Amino acid sequence: MHGFEATDNIHMVCKFYFAELIPIKYELIPNDIGDTLIKPGVTGNIDAKKRFDPKFNPVYRTDFKIKILFSCPHPDMSLALQMEEYWLNQFPYSGPNKVNLEKYLGAPAGRYDNIGATEIRLVKYKQAMDVVSTLYNNLSKNERYHKQRVKENFYE
């Protein structure tokens, strides 16, 4: 599920995002201090944070603080999905990047069923920041300028 919602709009927004999920409800079991939970994805919302709206699944907002580290609109859904797949493959759902959220957070079994948990990865915080840096560096000069203007006008 990508968090798309049917609307009366003729033009659908398609946005790739890279989010950090910071646990706030359950105590973390002992783990590496430098670990973080990330989720690359695609949404049909202009504001990528709305992908985590409680109407899709309330546990996102009750159990996690969501930080959108990067987002970028795309005119083509297939390109956004390719970006999502690329970053999911960079941190495969096996080995050290696989995380069972219930065990990791000490939450009740089944708590995170149907939230796209297989798209959530456990990575080193530095790795996550390197991805964000790469994503920003791949933007055109015009896209970076636009992001800076939006940040200055709406978020500061």
N, C-alpha and C positions, 0 to 999 in steps of 0.2 A: 504494500500500500504506500503510495507516494504522497498522500495528503491532498489529492486533487478533489475539487468540489465543483459540482455542476453549477454553472451560473448562466445568466442571460447574456453575458458578454460574448460578442462574436470573436474577439481576439483573446486567446488564452495566454496568460503569462506562463512562462516556463523558466524556472530558476533552479540552478544548481546551488547547493549550499554545503558548507562544511561546518558542523556544529560540535561543540563540546558539551557533554552532559555531566554536570557536577552533582553527585548524590547529596541529597539534603534530608531524606526521611530516615534511612537506616544507617546504622553504624557500619563503617567499612571494616571488613575483617583485615587482619594484618596483610599488608601488601607493600609493594615498592612505593615509596613516597613520590617518585617521579612519574607514576602511571596516571593516565587520564583516559576517559571514555570519549570516543569520537564517533560521529555518524555523518558520513557523506550521503547526500541524497538529492532528490529532485522534488520540487513542489510547484503547484499551480497558483500559489499565492504571491502577491507582490512583496509582502513582508514574509521572509522565510521563517521567521519565528512562529507565524501562525500555523505552520505545519505541525507544531506541537500543541495546538489548541486542545483543551480538554474534550471538545466534542468528537475528536478523532480517537483519543484515548486519555482519560484523566490522569493516569499514572505519570505521564511525562511531567505535568505541572506540579503534582503533589510529591513526587519522589526525586525530581531533578531540577536544578537551576540550569536553564538552557542558554548557552552563549553561542550565537551565530558568529563564527570566526571569519567566515568569508561567504559571500553570495554573489552570484552574477547571473543576470537574465540572459536568455538565449531565444532567438527567434525560431529555433528548430528543436523540437522535443528530442529527436534522436541524438543531437549533439550533447544535450544536457545529460541524457541517459548514458552516453558513452563516457562522459566525465565521471559520473557516479561509478560506473563499472570499473573504470581505470583506477580510481582511488580505493575502491573496495578490494581490487586485486593487489594493490600495493601492500595492503595489510590483510592477507588472506584469513578467512574464517577457519583457521586451523593453527596449530602451534601456539606461539606466545600471544597472538592477537585475538584468539578466541576467548570469549568471556561468557560464563554462565552468570547472568546478572543476579539471580536469586542467591547463588552461593557466594558470589563476590560481595554482595551487599548484606547478606544474612536476611534476605526477604523471604516471605512465604512462597512455597512451591507454586508455580503457575502464575505468579503475580505479573510477570512480563510476557505472558503469551499474547500474541496478536498485536505487538507494538513495533514489529520490525526489528526485533532484538538481534537477528542474524546479521543485520547491517551495522550493529554497534561493535566497535572494536576497542580493545584495550591496547594502548600504545604508550610509549614514553612521551612525556610532555614536550620534550625537545623535538621529537619526530613530528608531532602535531604542528608545532610552530614552524618547522621547516616546510611542511606542506603549505601552510598559510602563506609563508613567504614566497614559495614557488608559484602559488596561484596568483598572488598580487603581481609578481614580476612578469607573469605571462599576459597581464592585461595590457592593452594599448595605452599610450600616453593619455589619450582622450578619455578612456574608461577610468584611469586612475584619477585624473583631474575631476571627473564627474563624481566619483566616490568621495573624494576629499570635500567637494562643495556640499554634497548631501550631508556628510558627517558634520561639517561646520555649521550648516544651517538648521539641522534638525536634532542633532545629538549632543551638542555642547552648550 
